[in-house]
Amino acid sequence: MKLISFDIEISKILLEFSGNLFDHAPLGISCAAVAHDEVKFWQAVPQLSREENQEMVRELMAYAKDGYTFMTWNGCGFDFRLLAEESGMVEECGQLALNHVDLMLLVTFKKGWFLGLDKALKGA
């Protein structure tokens, strides 16, 4: 199995936050990356344009077509949803989300509650 990690960061600055990030949309994407044997970055200031996000989706789809399985932490609930909203490519992002491994989702199913990446790294 060929694995590739994927992560996105938002451009919107929220000084105080609680609840659902998407209540503060649009969030924008400041940067994203994939990593396998090489690392690929997408970045812009203050955020990626709709066209740049669409190009990212096309590149992610090419990785999937080449047999890579994406690994994320909360990709189902956040990364692919945000990318769908920012690119307008909802169906394509849905396919990427359906065919990836979301490690947070696996932990949630096992433990019964959401667990942040920082807690997971500490072995909570």
N, CA, C and O atoms as CSV, one atom per row, in Angstrom:
chain,resi,resn,atom,element,x,y,z
A,1,MET,N,N,0.850,-1.180,0.000
A,1,MET,CA,C,0.000,0.000,0.000
A,1,MET,C,C,0.892,1.239,0.000
A,1,MET,O,O,1.837,1.333,0.784
A,2,LYS,N,N,0.586,2.182,-0.880
A,2,LYS,CA,C,1.315,3.447,-0.954
A,2,LYS,C,C,0.553,4.496,-0.144
A,2,LYS,O,O,-0.576,4.850,-0.482
A,3,LEU,N,N,1.179,4.989,0.929
A,3,LEU,CA,C,0.531,5.956,1.816
A,3,LEU,C,C,1.079,7.358,1.582
A,3,LEU,O,O,2.251,7.538,1.252
A,4,ILE,N,N,0.202,8.349,1.758
A,4,ILE,CA,C,0.586,9.751,1.625
A,4,ILE,C,C,-0.193,10.554,2.665
A,4,ILE,O,O,-1.415,10.435,2.752
A,5,SER,N,N,0.498,11.361,3.443
A,5,SER,CA,C,-0.194,12.178,4.447
A,5,SER,C,C,-0.646,13.489,3.815
A,5,SER,O,O,-0.051,13.965,2.848
A,6,PHE,N,N,-1.710,14.065,4.377
A,6,PHE,CA,C,-2.285,15.302,3.850
A,6,PHE,C,C,-2.788,16.142,5.012
A,6,PHE,O,O,-3.431,15.627,5.926
A,7,ASP,N,N,-2.492,17.446,4.974
A,7,ASP,CA,C,-2.955,18.349,6.023
A,7,ASP,C,C,-3.155,19.738,5.442
A,7,ASP,O,O,-2.468,20.141,4.503
A,8,ILE,N,N,-4.111,20.466,6.018
A,8,ILE,CA,C,-4.464,21.829,5.597
A,8,ILE,C,C,-4.460,22.730,6.827
A,8,ILE,O,O,-4.776,22.290,7.933
A,9,GLU,N,N,-4.100,23.990,6.625
A,9,GLU,CA,C,-4.210,25.006,7.673
A,9,GLU,C,C,-5.060,26.161,7.155
A,9,GLU,O,O,-4.978,26.528,5.983
A,10,ILE,N,N,-5.876,26.726,8.038
A,10,ILE,CA,C,-6.762,27.823,7.636
A,10,ILE,C,C,-6.021,29.155,7.666
A,10,ILE,O,O,-5.014,29.313,8.355
A,11,SER,N,N,-6.551,30.115,6.893
A,11,SER,CA,C,-5.942,31.450,6.883
A,11,SER,C,C,-6.625,32.407,7.857
A,11,SER,O,O,-6.014,33.380,8.299
A,12,LYS,N,N,-7.889,32.136,8.193
A,12,LYS,CA,C,-8.612,33.038,9.098
A,12,LYS,C,C,-8.015,32.963,10.501
A,12,LYS,O,O,-7.773,31.879,11.033
A,13,ILE,N,N,-7.786,34.125,11.080
A,13,ILE,CA,C,-7.258,34.192,12.443
A,13,ILE,C,C,-8.434,34.347,13.403
A,13,ILE,O,O,-9.203,35.304,13.313
A,14,LEU,N,N,-8.559,33.400,14.315
A,14,LEU,CA,C,-9.619,33.418,15.326
A,14,LEU,C,C,-8.948,33.556,16.688
A,14,LEU,O,O,-8.340,32.607,17.186
A,15,LEU,N,N,-9.058,34.729,17.284
A,15,LEU,CA,C,-8.396,34.962,18.566
A,15,LEU,C,C,-8.991,34.118,19.675
A,15,LEU,O,O,-8.268,33.609,20.531
A,16,GLU,N,N,-10.305,33.968,19.660
A,16,GLU,CA,C,-10.978,33.103,20.625
A,16,GLU,C,C,-11.869,32.165,19.835
A,16,GLU,O,O,-12.601,32.590,18.942
A,17,PHE,N,N,-11.801,30.895,20.169
A,17,PHE,CA,C,-12.565,29.920,19.405
A,17,PHE,C,C,-13.090,28.824,20.312
A,17,PHE,O,O,-12.382,28.321,21.184
A,18,SER,N,N,-14.334,28.467,20.090
A,18,SER,CA,C,-14.905,27.261,20.676
A,18,SER,C,C,-16.044,26.841,19.770
A,18,SER,O,O,-16.682,27.676,19.129
A,19,GLY,N,N,-16.293,25.561,19.721
A,19,GLY,CA,C,-17.383,25.067,18.892
A,19,GLY,C,C,-16.921,24.638,17.515
A,19,GLY,O,O,-15.843,24.065,17.355
A,20,ASN,N,N,-17.743,24.921,16.530
A,20,ASN,CA,C,-17.524,24.468,15.162
A,20,ASN,C,C,-16.786,25.536,14.358
A,20,ASN,O,O,-17.282,26.652,14.202
A,21,LEU,N,N,-15.617,25.202,13.854
A,21,LEU,CA,C,-14.855,26.148,13.030
A,21,LEU,C,C,-15.665,26.658,11.850
A,21,LEU,O,O,-15.543,27.823,11.469
A,22,PHE,N,N,-16.489,25.796,11.270
A,22,PHE,CA,C,-17.231,26.174,10.071
A,22,PHE,C,C,-18.302,27.232,10.350
A,22,PHE,O,O,-18.858,27.808,9.415
A,23,ASP,N,N,-18.594,27.491,11.625
A,23,ASP,CA,C,-19.475,28.612,11.971
A,23,ASP,C,C,-18.810,29.946,11.656
A,23,ASP,O,O,-19.479,30.978,11.607
A,24,HIS,N,N,-17.490,29.931,11.442
A,24,HIS,CA,C,-16.721,31.144,11.160
A,24,HIS,C,C,-16.323,31.240,9.686
A,24,HIS,O,O,-15.457,32.040,9.332
A,25,ALA,N,N,-16.941,30.441,8.834
A,25,ALA,CA,C,-16.623,30.421,7.401
A,25,ALA,C,C,-16.963,31.762,6.761
A,25,ALA,O,O,-17.859,32.464,7.230
A,26,PRO,N,N,-16.254,32.121,5.698
A,26,PRO,CA,C,-15.204,31.337,5.038
A,26,PRO,C,C,-13.900,31.379,5.829
A,26,PRO,O,O,-13.527,32.403,6.402
A,27,LEU,N,N,-13.221,30.236,5.841
A,27,LEU,CA,C,-11.994,30.099,6.620
A,27,LEU,C,C,-10.740,30.345,5.792
A,27,LEU,O,O,-9.719,30.785,6.320
A,28,GLY,N,N,-10.816,30.063,4.502
A,28,GLY,CA,C,-9.647,30.198,3.640
A,28,GLY,C,C,-8.604,29.139,3.956
A,28,GLY,O,O,-8.580,28.581,5.053
A,29,ILE,N,N,-7.752,28.872,2.994
A,29,ILE,CA,C,-6.645,27.932,3.168
A,29,ILE,C,C,-5.351,28.705,2.959
A,29,ILE,O,O,-5.106,29.240,1.877
A,30,SER,N,N,-4.524,28.761,4.002
A,30,SER,CA,C,-3.237,29.459,3.879
A,30,SER,C,C,-2.163,28.539,3.325
A,30,SER,O,O,-1.298,28.967,2.561
A,31,CYS,N,N,-2.225,27.258,3.721
A,31,CYS,CA,C,-1.240,26.306,3.229
A,31,CYS,C,C,-1.767,24.887,3.390
A,31,CYS,O,O,-2.668,24.613,4.182
A,32,ALA,N,N,-1.175,24.006,2.614
A,32,ALA,CA,C,-1.498,22.584,2.672
A,32,ALA,C,C,-0.256,21.829,2.219
A,32,ALA,O,O,0.623,22.391,1.565
A,33,ALA,N,N,-0.197,20.558,2.573
A,33,ALA,CA,C,0.952,19.754,2.171
A,33,ALA,C,C,0.569,18.288,2.093
A,33,ALA,O,O,-0.341,17.820,2.778
A,34,VAL,N,N,1.284,17.587,1.245
A,34,VAL,CA,C,1.246,16.130,1.223
A,34,VAL,C,C,2.684,15.662,1.423
A,34,VAL,O,O,3.634,16.347,1.043
A,35,ALA,N,N,2.825,14.489,2.022
A,35,ALA,CA,C,4.162,13.928,2.224
A,35,ALA,C,C,4.114,12.431,1.985
A,35,ALA,O,O,3.248,11.728,2.507
A,36,HIS,N,N,5.045,11.963,1.200
A,36,HIS,CA,C,5.293,10.534,0.995
A,36,HIS,C,C,6.801,10.424,0.894
A,36,HIS,O,O,7.482,10.742,1.869
A,37,ASP,N,N,7.361,9.999,-0.213
A,37,ASP,CA,C,8.815,10.021,-0.329
A,37,ASP,C,C,9.319,11.429,-0.648
A,37,ASP,O,O,10.514,11.704,-0.539
A,38,GLU,N,N,8.421,12.305,-1.037
A,38,GLU,CA,C,8.708,13.723,-1.257
A,38,GLU,C,C,7.613,14.538,-0.573
A,38,GLU,O,O,6.572,13.998,-0.198
A,39,VAL,N,N,7.852,15.834,-0.414
A,39,VAL,CA,C,6.857,16.725,0.183
A,39,VAL,C,C,6.437,17.746,-0.859
A,39,VAL,O,O,7.273,18.298,-1.574
A,40,LYS,N,N,5.138,17.993,-0.939
A,40,LYS,CA,C,4.584,18.996,-1.858
A,40,LYS,C,C,3.804,19.995,-1.020
A,40,LYS,O,O,2.971,19.605,-0.203
A,41,PHE,N,N,4.069,21.286,-1.219
A,41,PHE,CA,C,3.383,22.356,-0.493
A,41,PHE,C,C,2.536,23.192,-1.436
A,41,PHE,O,O,2.878,23.380,-2.604
A,42,TRP,N,N,1.431,23.687,-0.914
A,42,TRP,CA,C,0.645,24.741,-1.550
A,42,TRP,C,C,0.561,25.843,-0.509
A,42,TRP,O,O,0.228,25.575,0.645
A,43,GLN,N,N,0.857,27.081,-0.896
A,43,GLN,CA,C,0.789,28.173,0.074
A,43,GLN,C,C,0.575,29.492,-0.641
A,43,GLN,O,O,0.975,29.664,-1.793
A,44,ALA,N,N,-0.057,30.416,0.054
A,44,ALA,CA,C,-0.290,31.754,-0.484
A,44,ALA,C,C,-0.588,32.694,0.675
A,44,ALA,O,O,-1.023,32.265,1.744
A,45,VAL,N,N,-0.351,33.966,0.450
A,45,VAL,CA,C,-0.637,34.993,1.454
A,45,VAL,C,C,-1.650,35.952,0.853
A,45,VAL,O,O,-1.389,36.495,-0.220
A,46,PRO,N,N,-2.782,36.189,1.481
A,46,PRO,CA,C,-3.190,35.632,2.771
A,46,PRO,C,C,-3.789,34.233,2.652
A,46,PRO,O,O,-3.873,33.508,3.644
A,47,GLN,N,N,-4.211,33.843,1.427
A,47,GLN,CA,C,-4.802,32.515,1.268
A,47,GLN,C,C,-4.764,32.102,-0.189
A,47,GLN,O,O,-4.580,32.926,-1.084
A,48,LEU,N,N,-4.943,30.800,-0.410
A,48,LEU,CA,C,-5.018,30.273,-1.769
A,48,LEU,C,C,-6.298,30.756,-2.439
A,48,LEU,O,O,-7.340,30.876,-1.794
A,49,SER,N,N,-6.214,31.030,-3.724
A,49,SER,CA,C,-7.393,31.431,-4.492
A,49,SER,C,C,-8.240,30.203,-4.806
A,49,SER,O,O,-7.782,29.073,-4.639
A,50,ARG,N,N,-9.459,30.418,-5.257
A,50,ARG,CA,C,-10.337,29.312,-5.656
A,50,ARG,C,C,-9.639,28.456,-6.719
A,50,ARG,O,O,-9.677,27.227,-6.653
A,51,GLU,N,N,-9.004,29.110,-7.697
A,51,GLU,CA,C,-8.319,28.384,-8.768
A,51,GLU,C,C,-7.146,27.566,-8.228
A,51,GLU,O,O,-6.926,26.439,-8.670
A,52,GLU,N,N,-6.394,28.118,-7.280
A,52,GLU,CA,C,-5.283,27.370,-6.679
A,52,GLU,C,C,-5.798,26.179,-5.880
A,52,GLU,O,O,-5.173,25.118,-5.887
A,53,ASN,N,N,-6.919,26.335,-5.198
A,53,ASN,CA,C,-7.528,25.208,-4.483
A,53,ASN,C,C,-8.016,24.148,-5.460
A,53,ASN,O,O,-7.893,22.954,-5.185
A,54,GLN,N,N,-8.565,24.563,-6.592
A,54,GLN,CA,C,-9.003,23.606,-7.607
A,54,GLN,C,C,-7.814,22.832,-8.169
A,54,GLN,O,O,-7.909,21.628,-8.408
A,55,GLU,N,N,-6.707,23.518,-8.378
A,55,GLU,CA,C,-5.495,22.839,-8.855
A,55,GLU,C,C,-5.005,21.839,-7.813
A,55,GLU,O,O,-4.556,20.750,-8.171
A,56,MET,N,N,-5.084,22.192,-6.526
A,56,MET,CA,C,-4.704,21.260,-5.469
A,56,MET,C,C,-5.574,20.008,-5.534
A,56,MET,O,O,-5.059,18.895,-5.425
A,57,VAL,N,N,-6.879,20.173,-5.709
A,57,VAL,CA,C,-7.778,19.016,-5.801
A,57,VAL,C,C,-7.366,18.133,-6.970
A,57,VAL,O,O,-7.308,16.911,-6.833
A,58,ARG,N,N,-7.082,18.738,-8.114
A,58,ARG,CA,C,-6.668,17.944,-9.282
A,58,ARG,C,C,-5.370,17.183,-8.999
A,58,ARG,O,O,-5.226,16.030,-9.406
A,59,GLU,N,N,-4.433,17.821,-8.310
A,59,GLU,CA,C,-3.177,17.140,-7.973
A,59,GLU,C,C,-3.410,16.014,-6.969
A,59,GLU,O,O,-2.795,14.954,-7.081
A,60,LEU,N,N,-4.287,16.229,-5.991
A,60,LEU,CA,C,-4.618,15.165,-5.036
A,60,LEU,C,C,-5.281,13.995,-5.746
A,60,LEU,O,O,-5.006,12.835,-5.436
A,61,MET,N,N,-6.151,14.300,-6.696
A,61,MET,CA,C,-6.804,13.239,-7.468
A,61,MET,C,C,-5.775,12.445,-8.276
A,61,MET,O,O,-5.927,11.235,-8.447
A,62,ALA,N,N,-4.736,13.111,-8.771
A,62,ALA,CA,C,-3.678,12.419,-9.512
A,62,ALA,C,C,-2.912,11.467,-8.593
A,62,ALA,O,O,-2.575,10.354,-8.996
A,63,TYR,N,N,-2.633,11.902,-7.350
A,63,TYR,CA,C,-1.994,10.996,-6.387
A,63,TYR,C,C,-2.875,9.766,-6.153
A,63,TYR,O,O,-2.383,8.637,-6.133
A,64,ALA,N,N,-4.171,9.990,-5.978
A,64,ALA,CA,C,-5.097,8.870,-5.754
A,64,ALA,C,C,-5.107,7.938,-6.962
A,64,ALA,O,O,-5.109,6.717,-6.809
A,65,LYS,N,N,-5.114,8.511,-8.150
A,65,LYS,CA,C,-5.110,7.697,-9.379
A,65,LYS,C,C,-3.830,6.875,-9.482
A,65,LYS,O,O,-3.838,5.774,-10.034
A,66,ASP,N,N,-2.723,7.412,-8.948
A,66,ASP,CA,C,-1.445,6.693,-8.957
A,66,ASP,C,C,-1.363,5.629,-7.864
A,66,ASP,O,O,-0.324,4.989,-7.700
A,67,GLY,N,N,-2.454,5.437,-7.113
A,67,GLY,CA,C,-2.504,4.362,-6.132
A,67,GLY,C,C,-2.175,4.750,-4.704
A,67,GLY,O,O,-2.044,3.879,-3.844
A,68,TYR,N,N,-2.039,6.047,-4.433
A,68,TYR,CA,C,-1.766,6.482,-3.062
A,68,TYR,C,C,-3.045,6.498,-2.233
A,68,TYR,O,O,-4.111,6.858,-2.732
A,69,THR,N,N,-2.935,6.108,-0.971
A,69,THR,CA,C,-4.016,6.213,0.001
A,69,THR,C,C,-3.667,7.348,0.950
A,69,THR,O,O,-2.614,7.328,1.587
A,70,PHE,N,N,-4.549,8.339,1.046
A,70,PHE,CA,C,-4.312,9.487,1.904
A,70,PHE,C,C,-4.537,9.121,3.361
A,70,PHE,O,O,-5.442,8.355,3.691
A,71,MET,N,N,-3.696,9.682,4.232
A,71,MET,CA,C,-3.812,9.545,5.681
A,71,MET,C,C,-3.995,10.950,6.241
A,71,MET,O,O,-3.240,11.860,5.898
A,72,THR,N,N,-5.000,11.130,7.105
A,72,THR,CA,C,-5.237,12.441,7.713
A,72,THR,C,C,-5.569,12.276,9.188
A,72,THR,O,O,-5.790,11.168,9.677
A,73,TRP,N,N,-5.598,13.398,9.875
A,73,TRP,CA,C,-6.153,13.472,11.223
A,73,TRP,C,C,-7.342,14.416,11.113
A,73,TRP,O,O,-7.166,15.630,11.017
A,74,ASN,N,N,-8.542,13.867,11.127
A,74,ASN,CA,C,-9.799,14.597,10.972
A,74,ASN,C,C,-10.027,15.075,9.538
A,74,ASN,O,O,-10.662,16.107,9.321
A,75,GLY,N,N,-9.522,14.346,8.584
A,75,GLY,CA,C,-9.730,14.694,7.178
A,75,GLY,C,C,-11.182,14.651,6.767
A,75,GLY,O,O,-11.621,15.472,5.962
A,76,CYS,N,N,-11.946,13.700,7.308
A,76,CYS,CA,C,-13.377,13.616,6.966
A,76,CYS,C,C,-14.135,14.834,7.466
A,76,CYS,O,O,-14.934,15.418,6.734
A,77,GLY,N,N,-13.888,15.213,8.699
A,77,GLY,CA,C,-14.643,16.299,9.310
A,77,GLY,C,C,-14.104,17.680,9.017
A,77,GLY,O,O,-14.809,18.671,9.208
A,78,PHE,N,N,-12.845,17.768,8.549
A,78,PHE,CA,C,-12.269,19.096,8.372
A,78,PHE,C,C,-11.578,19.289,7.023
A,78,PHE,O,O,-12.078,20.036,6.182
A,79,ASP,N,N,-10.444,18.633,6.802
A,79,ASP,CA,C,-9.598,18.945,5.650
A,79,ASP,C,C,-10.327,18.844,4.313
A,79,ASP,O,O,-10.315,19.794,3.529
A,80,PHE,N,N,-10.957,17.708,4.047
A,80,PHE,CA,C,-11.629,17.548,2.755
A,80,PHE,C,C,-12.893,18.402,2.669
A,80,PHE,O,O,-13.254,18.860,1.585
A,81,ARG,N,N,-13.564,18.619,3.794
A,81,ARG,CA,C,-14.736,19.512,3.791
A,81,ARG,C,C,-14.315,20.945,3.471
A,81,ARG,O,O,-14.937,21.611,2.644
A,82,LEU,N,N,-13.257,21.415,4.130
A,82,LEU,CA,C,-12.759,22.767,3.871
A,82,LEU,C,C,-12.313,22.906,2.424
A,82,LEU,O,O,-12.624,23.902,1.771
A,83,LEU,N,N,-11.590,21.920,1.920
A,83,LEU,CA,C,-11.127,21.978,0.537
A,83,LEU,C,C,-12.304,21.985,-0.436
A,83,LEU,O,O,-12.255,22.667,-1.459
A,84,ALA,N,N,-13.355,21.235,-0.128
A,84,ALA,CA,C,-14.559,21.239,-0.971
A,84,ALA,C,C,-15.190,22.623,-1.001
A,84,ALA,O,O,-15.582,23.108,-2.063
A,85,GLU,N,N,-15.288,23.260,0.162
A,85,GLU,CA,C,-15.889,24.594,0.232
A,85,GLU,C,C,-15.040,25.635,-0.480
A,85,GLU,O,O,-15.572,26.493,-1.184
A,86,GLU,N,N,-13.734,25.568,-0.304
A,86,GLU,CA,C,-12.846,26.583,-0.872
A,86,GLU,C,C,-12.607,26.394,-2.371
A,86,GLU,O,O,-12.330,27.362,-3.079
A,87,SER,N,N,-12.710,25.160,-2.857
A,87,SER,CA,C,-12.480,24.886,-4.281
A,87,SER,C,C,-13.772,24.855,-5.086
A,87,SER,O,O,-13.762,25.098,-6.293
A,88,GLY,N,N,-14.891,24.555,-4.413
A,88,GLY,CA,C,-16.149,24.353,-5.123
A,88,GLY,C,C,-16.250,22.976,-5.758
A,88,GLY,O,O,-17.232,22.681,-6.439
A,89,MET,N,N,-15.245,22.126,-5.546
A,89,MET,CA,C,-15.206,20.785,-6.146
A,89,MET,C,C,-15.685,19.757,-5.112
A,89,MET,O,O,-14.923,18.908,-4.649
A,90,VAL,N,N,-16.961,19.865,-4.772
A,90,VAL,CA,C,-17.543,19.064,-3.686
A,90,VAL,C,C,-17.504,17.573,-4.004
A,90,VAL,O,O,-17.097,16.773,-3.161
A,91,GLU,N,N,-17.915,17.197,-5.186
A,91,GLU,CA,C,-17.956,15.774,-5.544
A,91,GLU,C,C,-16.554,15.160,-5.535
A,91,GLU,O,O,-16.358,14.060,-5.020
A,92,GLU,N,N,-15.595,15.864,-6.100
A,92,GLU,CA,C,-14.226,15.357,-6.156
A,92,GLU,C,C,-13.633,15.207,-4.750
A,92,GLU,O,O,-12.985,14.204,-4.450
A,93,CYS,N,N,-13.857,16.197,-3.903
A,93,CYS,CA,C,-13.353,16.118,-2.524
A,93,CYS,C,C,-14.061,15.018,-1.746
A,93,CYS,O,O,-13.459,14.379,-0.884
A,94,GLY,N,N,-15.330,14.797,-2.046
A,94,GLY,CA,C,-16.062,13.699,-1.423
A,94,GLY,C,C,-15.455,12.357,-1.771
A,94,GLY,O,O,-15.344,11.480,-0.914
A,95,GLN,N,N,-15.059,12.191,-3.027
A,95,GLN,CA,C,-14.419,10.939,-3.444
A,95,GLN,C,C,-13.070,10.758,-2.749
A,95,GLN,O,O,-12.728,9.657,-2.317
A,96,LEU,N,N,-12.313,11.842,-2.647
A,96,LEU,CA,C,-11.034,11.761,-1.927
A,96,LEU,C,C,-11.266,11.370,-0.467
A,96,LEU,O,O,-10.533,10.545,0.078
A,97,ALA,N,N,-12.280,11.956,0.163
A,97,ALA,CA,C,-12.580,11.657,1.570
A,97,ALA,C,C,-13.028,10.213,1.751
A,97,ALA,O,O,-12.645,9.558,2.720
A,98,LEU,N,N,-13.833,9.718,0.827
A,98,LEU,CA,C,-14.332,8.343,0.936
A,98,LEU,C,C,-13.226,7.304,0.805
A,98,LEU,O,O,-13.341,6.196,1.329
A,99,ASN,N,N,-12.168,7.661,0.112
A,99,ASN,CA,C,-11.111,6.695,-0.185
A,99,ASN,C,C,-9.820,7.010,0.559
A,99,ASN,O,O,-8.726,6.823,0.025
A,100,HIS,N,N,-9.951,7.490,1.802
A,100,HIS,CA,C,-8.753,7.769,2.581
A,100,HIS,C,C,-8.912,7.199,3.988
A,100,HIS,O,O,-9.986,6.730,4.361
A,101,VAL,N,N,-7.835,7.246,4.756
A,101,VAL,CA,C,-7.846,6.758,6.132
A,101,VAL,C,C,-7.755,7.964,7.060
A,101,VAL,O,O,-6.763,8.694,7.052
A,102,ASP,N,N,-8.803,8.165,7.860
A,102,ASP,CA,C,-8.853,9.260,8.828
A,102,ASP,C,C,-8.533,8.670,10.196
A,102,ASP,O,O,-9.376,8.016,10.811
A,103,LEU,N,N,-7.318,8.905,10.665
A,103,LEU,CA,C,-6.881,8.307,11.925
A,103,LEU,C,C,-7.701,8.787,13.116
A,103,LEU,O,O,-7.923,8.024,14.056
A,104,MET,N,N,-8.157,10.046,13.093
A,104,MET,CA,C,-8.984,10.528,14.202
A,104,MET,C,C,-10.322,9.791,14.234
A,104,MET,O,O,-10.840,9.486,15.309
A,105,LEU,N,N,-10.869,9.512,13.080
A,105,LEU,CA,C,-12.131,8.783,13.014
A,105,LEU,C,C,-11.972,7.382,13.607
A,105,LEU,O,O,-12.851,6.897,14.320
A,106,LEU,N,N,-10.851,6.742,13.305
A,106,LEU,CA,C,-10.600,5.412,13.873
A,106,LEU,C,C,-10.501,5.467,15.395
A,106,LEU,O,O,-11.051,4.607,16.084
A,107,VAL,N,N,-9.804,6.471,15.921
A,107,VAL,CA,C,-9.691,6.633,17.378
A,107,VAL,C,C,-11.059,6.923,17.987
A,107,VAL,O,O,-11.399,6.391,19.043
A,108,THR,N,N,-11.844,7.770,17.317
A,108,THR,CA,C,-13.182,8.111,17.809
A,108,THR,C,C,-14.062,6.867,17.897
A,108,THR,O,O,-14.776,6.676,18.881
A,109,PHE,N,N,-14.009,6.022,16.866
A,109,PHE,CA,C,-14.804,4.792,16.888
A,109,PHE,C,C,-14.346,3.865,18.015
A,109,PHE,O,O,-15.172,3.204,18.644
A,110,LYS,N,N,-13.064,3.812,18.270
A,110,LYS,CA,C,-12.524,2.923,19.299
A,110,LYS,C,C,-12.812,3.448,20.709
A,110,LYS,O,O,-13.245,2.693,21.579
A,111,LYS,N,N,-12.568,4.757,20.933
A,111,LYS,CA,C,-12.710,5.334,22.274
A,111,LYS,C,C,-14.121,5.826,22.563
A,111,LYS,O,O,-14.560,5.831,23.713
A,112,GLY,N,N,-14.829,6.240,21.518
A,112,GLY,CA,C,-16.176,6.758,21.711
A,112,GLY,C,C,-16.249,8.266,21.824
A,112,GLY,O,O,-17.331,8.808,22.047
A,113,TRP,N,N,-15.125,8.964,21.676
A,113,TRP,CA,C,-15.111,10.425,21.711
A,113,TRP,C,C,-13.968,10.933,20.841
A,113,TRP,O,O,-13.029,10.206,20.520
A,114,PHE,N,N,-14.083,12.231,20.465
A,114,PHE,CA,C,-13.036,12.871,19.676
A,114,PHE,C,C,-11.776,13.019,20.512
A,114,PHE,O,O,-11.838,13.214,21.726
A,115,LEU,N,N,-10.652,12.924,19.856
A,115,LEU,CA,C,-9.366,13.072,20.517
A,115,LEU,C,C,-8.491,13.955,19.643
A,115,LEU,O,O,-8.306,13.679,18.458
A,116,GLY,N,N,-7.954,15.013,20.226
A,116,GLY,CA,C,-7.067,15.896,19.479
A,116,GLY,C,C,-5.749,15.208,19.168
A,116,GLY,O,O,-5.330,14.295,19.880
A,117,LEU,N,N,-5.104,15.649,18.109
A,117,LEU,CA,C,-3.831,15.060,17.708
A,117,LEU,C,C,-2.786,15.186,18.812
A,117,LEU,O,O,-1.992,14.267,19.014
A,118,ASP,N,N,-2.773,16.306,19.526
A,118,ASP,CA,C,-1.799,16.482,20.608
A,118,ASP,C,C,-1.972,15.418,21.691
A,118,ASP,O,O,-0.987,14.887,22.203
A,119,LYS,N,N,-3.222,15.106,22.039
A,119,LYS,CA,C,-3.489,14.068,23.049
A,119,LYS,C,C,-3.120,12.682,22.517
A,119,LYS,O,O,-2.578,11.853,23.249
A,120,ALA,N,N,-3.417,12.439,21.245
A,120,ALA,CA,C,-3.088,11.143,20.653
A,120,ALA,C,C,-1.578,10.920,20.657
A,120,ALA,O,O,-1.113,9.810,20.911
A,121,LEU,N,N,-0.818,11.971,20.376
A,121,LEU,CA,C,0.638,11.854,20.364
A,121,LEU,C,C,1.205,11.594,21.754
A,121,LEU,O,O,2.293,11.035,21.895
A,122,LYS,N,N,0.458,12.002,22.783
A,122,LYS,CA,C,0.882,11.756,24.169
A,122,LYS,C,C,0.388,10.403,24.674
A,122,LYS,O,O,0.698,10.008,25.798
A,123,GLY,N,N,-0.382,9.688,23.844
A,123,GLY,CA,C,-0.857,8.371,24.219
A,123,GLY,C,C,-2.092,8.361,25.086
A,123,GLY,O,O,-2.329,7.395,25.811
A,124,ALA,N,N,-2.894,9.426,25.027
A,124,ALA,CA,C,-4.112,9.525,25.852
A,124,ALA,C,C,-5.173,8.542,25.409
A,124,ALA,O,O,-6.255,8.496,25.996
